[in-house]
Amino acid sequence: MIDKEPVIRVGLLSGVQSVHLTLEGTFIDEEGRTIDEGALVISSDEFDRAQANSLRHVRPVDFEASRATVHDVTIGIDFHWERKESQQFQGAIRIIRDGRGLTLINELPMESYLISVISSEMSASCPAELLRAHAVVSRSWLLAQLKKANTSKPVASDDDRERIRWYDRENHTGFDVCADDHCQRYQGVSKAFSGETFSAVRNTRGVALVYKDEICDARYSKSCGGLTEVFSAAWEDRSVPYLSSLYDGPGEIAGYRMPLTEEANAERWILSSPAAYCNVKAQEILSRILPDFDQETTDFYRWTVEYEQSELRDILLARAGVDFGRIHSLEAIERGESGRIIKLRITGEKRTLTIGKELEIRRALSRSHLYSSAFVVKRVGGSDFPESFQLTGAGWGHGVGLCQIGAAAMAEQGHNHERILTHYFRNATLHRLY
């Protein structure tokens, strides 16, 4: 399928008015001229000047010894952990102009990219078998995206009664993948690497998940909430056999009625705390597997948020762009197999609108993102228009594919990476592609 290791182009900044870099080590431009070490600032206004020409594409003479520090990189865009950081990167740096300003791109071999992804997505102190499993999943996802480049399209379907949207990896201009949660977290060599991280990537070099001779579009989220979700609940309406819904635990589910597509079953599941691999409460385990900023979230398996009537109205106006007036109800119209809401009907005194899919719902009901769309709603006080709405939910993320916290728990219990992968990606097999 692939004859050699690809070089990946990662978009670090996009649409910015200036780029602030600090180079350490020896870099050369496209003409072979040496670029001096030190701080560089390139503004959009100066980009076309001769002085900036040699800085548009620089590459290190020694990949291992050279670093480019990029200042003011925004991570966690639109999520509750959004912040700016200075981050160090290996490999070549390219700057291009886009319609909104400048785009900064990092070019490096895939396996080097994956070392950073694994360390950015999970703590470097994770169990070794979890790191190996994540390396395979992240590699599979990106190889699948490269293969289908220029075929995915942003999706939006709107009318006065229904707004159904889903968001996948849209085609990027000038690069293959972005550096944030929208694609895969990639924070260069800024994060603490461990010998196990390097070993995980090295020992699985070129290995990907394959289903019927096709590289798997392997997805993952932080916590499935006890049941993983099907692909079509989050993205386009098609069946992906290796991304089915499954219980995140050993054996079969006991004590709960299925399927969770039925409202009563979903409510009972979400309002309880079923045993599952990802039902991890021990902080000492979470501190070993989650990056520092993810540890700020402690209620990912089951969570509750409450909005006063006026606050919910303001959030919906700001995030969905709709003035509902006072909110009468939030009602699940369609649920996926993990209990995640695919279609939510919002009824207000001014209008009624059904929204979906899961990410659109999460964006509309929070100033950042709800942890997931697997929630039930309790109307508190009032009559036609409650005083507040209490949302009790399950999981963190879309829930499709590998559950990161569940996989970490499996590794803690002694399962190897092959067993972890066959648990989450049924009927997929492992192949070394290069």
N, C-alpha and C positions, 0 to 999 in steps of 0.2 A: 504493500500500500504506500509506504514511504521509504525512500532509499537512503536518506541521510537526515541528520538532525537539522531541523529548521532554525533559521534566525528569526526572532520575534521582534516586532515593532510595537512598543508599549507607549501609549499616550499618557504622559505624566501631568501636563497642564494643557488646557484648551481654552481658547478665546480670551487669553490674558493680554493686558496692555504692555507688560514688561516681563522679562525673564531675568532672574538673579541667580547666577551660578558661581560656585567656587571650584576651580580645578586643582587637583592634587595629582602629581605625576606628569608624565610627558604625553601630550596629545598633539596630533597633527591634523591639518585641514585637508580638503580634497586635493590640494595642489602639493601636498607633502611638506608644507611649512609647519614648523614647530609653534605651538601656542603656549605662551608663557603661563606658568602657574599663577593662581590668584583669583580675585573676585572679578566677575564680569557682569555687567548689566546691559541688556539689550532691550530697547523699547520698541514698540510698534512703529513709532514715528521714525526711528533711526534704522529700521530693519533694511531698507533699500540702499543705505549708504555704503560706500566701498569698505569702510572700516568694519562693518558687520558681516560682509560677505564671507570672510574666512572663518567666521564663527557659526555659520549655518549648519555645518556638518563636520564634527570633529570626532576623531576616534583615538583610543589609547594605543600607545606603542606596546605597552605591557598590560594586558587585560587584568591580571591579578594585582598589580602594584598601583594601578591608577584608580582614582575616584573622582566623580563629579557630584558635588553637593548642590542640590536644588532647594532653594529657599521658598517658603510660603506655599508648600504643597497642601491642598485641602484634602483631608481624608474623611470618610464617613459622610459623603455629601448627602444632605437632606435627612440623615439619620440622627438619632439623639446623641451620638458620640462625635458629631462633626467638629473638627478642629484643624488648625494649620500646624504643619511640622516642617522642619528642614530635614531632608533625607539624602542619603548617599547612594550613588548608583555606579555600577560597573558597566563597561561597554561604551558604545558610541552614543553621541548626543546629536540630534538633528532638530533644527528649528525651522518651521514653515509658517507661512501666513495663511490664516483662514478668514472666513467672512467676518469674524468678530474680533480678531486680533492675532495673537501668535499661539502656535501649538508647539509644545516641547515633546520630543519623542526619544525614547531610549531603545537602542538596538542591541540585542545580545542573543547568544545561543539559548535555545529552549531549556536545556537542563540547568543552566545558570539561573534563568528566570524562575524555574520551579523551586529552586532552593529558597529564593526570597518569598515566593507565594506561600510555601508551606510554613515558613517562619512568620509570615504576616497574618495568615489565617488562624494559626494555632500557636500555642506557646512552644518554644524550642525544647521545653522540658516534658513534652508529651511522651507517652509510651512509644517506643520505636515502631511497633506494628501499626499504630495509628498514623504515624508520619509516612510509612511506606504506602498504606492504603490511600492516604490523601495525595501522595505524589502521583499515583496511578490515575486517580479520579481527575485531578487538575490537568494532567497531561492529556487524558482522553478528551476532556471537555474542549481544551484549546485546539487539539488536532481536528476535532469535529467542526469547530467554528471556522478554522482555516479552510477546510474542505468545502464548506457551504458559503464562503465569502461571496458577497455580491448577489446572494439569493434571498436573504432575509429582508423584510420590509417592515417599517414601523406600522403598527396596526391601530386604527381608531374607527369606531362605528358609533355614531351619535345621532339621536333624534330627541324630540322634546320629552319622550317618555323613558328612554333607556340610553345609557352611556356604558358601552362595554369596550374596554381597552385592555390590552396586555402588552408587556414591555419585555422584549428579548434583547439580545446583543445586536443592536442595529449596526449597519455598516458604518465604520468610522472613516473619516477622510484622512488618508495619509498614514494610518497605523492599523494594526491588527486587533488590538485589545486595549481597553483602558486600564488604569491602575487601581480603580476603586471597587467597592462592593457591587457596582452594576455589572462588572465582569468578574474579576478575581482580585482580591487584595494583593497589591504588589508594592512593597515599600522599600525596595532596594536592599542594601546591606545595612540599613539603619537598625533593623531588629536584631536581637541577640540570636546568633546562630549557634547550634551545638554540633558536636561530632555526629550525633544521631541524625540530624537533619541532612547533612552531607551524605551520610551513609544511606539514608532512605532514598534519596534521589539517585545516587550512584548505583545502588543495588537493584533498582527498578528501571534503570536507564532504558528508554525506548519502549517500555511496557505500557500497553493500553488495554482497556476493556473493549471487546469486540462482540457484536451480535450479528449473526448471519453475514459475515464478511464485511460489515460496516463498523467503523469506529463509533463507539457509543458516545452520544451526547450526554455525558455523565454530569448530573446536577447534584448540588449539595446545599444544605442549609444548616443553621446552627442547631436547632432542636425541632424535631418533627412533632413533639407533644405526645408521643406514644404510638402514633400510626403515621406512616409516610403517605404522601399524597400522589395522585396520578398526574402525569404531565399536562393533560388537557385542562385541569383545574386552574393552572397558572398561565398557560400559553395557548397556542392554537388548538382547535378541536380535532386532534388526531391521537390515535393510540400509539404509545411507545411501549412495547411489551416489557422491556427491561426497567421501565420506570412505572411500576405498578404500585398499588397501595399494599403495605404489609405491616404487620405488628412488629414494633421495635422491641422485641423481647424473645426469649426462648420459647419454643412450643407454640401453643395457641392461646388466644385471649380467653380468659375465664371470667365469668360474672358480669358480662356486658352484652347487651343486644346489639346486633349489627344488622344492616349497615348504618354508618353514621350519616348517610345521605338523608335519613329520616330524622326529623327535628327532635322528637322525644329521645331517640337514641343518642343523638349528638349532645343534647343538653345534659343527659345523665353522665356521659363520658367527660365532658368538659368541666362539669361542676364537681368532679371527683379527681382523685390523683392515682390513676392506675399504675401498677408496677410496669416498668419499662427500662430498657438500658439507659435512655436519656433522662429518666427521673432521678437525677443526681442532686443530692442536697448537701453533701459534705464539701465544705469550702476548701478543705485541703486538696481534694481531687480537682475541683474547678480551678484552683490556683495553679495546678500543674498543667492544665490543658488549655486554658483561655489566655489570650493576650491581656495586658493590663487593662486596656479600655473596655474590653468585653466583660471583665470582672466587675465593672460598675453595675452590670445587670445581674441580679440574683434571683429574680422571680420568673425566669424564662419558661419553665415547664408549665406552671399555672400562674396567671397574673390577673390583676384587676385594675381598671381605671374607671374613674367616675367624672362625668361632666355635668356641671350645672347647665340648665336650659340655655342661658344666654351664651355660655362658653361654647357649647356645641354648635349653636347657630353661627357664632363668629368663626369657628374653625371651618365649618362647611362653606361659608362664604369665602374665606381666604384660600382654602385648599382646593375646593371643587368649583369655585366661582359661581355658586348658586345661592340666591337668597331664598331660603325656604320659609322665612318667617319663623314663628314658633314651631318647634318640632313635635309632632304627634307620636311618631313611632319609627323604629329601625327594625326591619323585618327580613329575616333570611328567606329568600325565595328559592335558592338552589344551593346545596352544599356538595362538596366533594367527599371522597371516601374517607378522608381524615377528619371530617367535620368542618373543614375550612369553607367559608362562605364564598361562592362563586358569583352569586347575584344577591345584592342587598337593596331592598326597597326602602327609600327614605320618604316619609310622608310628613309634609309640613302644612301650615295654614295657607301658604301661597301656592305651593306646587308639590307634585309627587314625582320622584325620579328613581329609577332602578339603575344601580351602578355595578360594575364588575370589570375585570376579574379581581383576583385576590389583592394584587398590589395597588390597583386603583382604589379599592376599599380601604386598605391600610393607609394610603396617602390622604384620602378624603377625611378620615376620622381622627387625625392627629396632626399636631403642628410639625411633627417629623414623620414617623411611621409607627403605626401599631406594631407590636411584636409579630402578630399574625392575624389572619382573617378567621381563625377558628375561635369564635366567641359566641356567647349568648348574651342577650340584653335584658336587663331588669329596669322597668320604669318605676321611678321612686317619687311618691307624692303626686299632688295634683289630680286632675281627672283627664280631660282631653289632652292637655299639654302638661306632661310631668314636670316636676321641679328639677329633676336630674335623671341621668341615664347611667346605669352601672354596667360596664362591659367586663365580663369574666372570660378569659381566654386561655388557649393552650398553645404552647410551642412558640418558636422564634424563627420567622422566615417562612418561605413557601412550602417547606416540608417535602419537597420532591427529591428522590434519590438518597444519597448518603446523609445521615443525620450525624453531624460532627460530634456532638456531645455523646450520642449513643455509641458511635464508633469508638470514641475514646474510652468509654466505659467497657466496651467489649474487649479492647486491648488491655485495659487494667485487669480484666478477668482472665486473661491468658489466651484469647483468641488471636490467631495470626492474621496477617493482612489479607491473605487469600480468603479466609473464612469471613472476615468482615465484608469484603467486596461481594462475595457470593450471597451474603445475607441481604445486602441492600440492592443489588443489581441481579435479579433472578434470571438465570439462563444466559447471562453474559459470560464470556471466557476471557482469559488473559493471553495476550499475544505480544511478543517482542517485535516491534515494527522497524527498528533501526538499531 
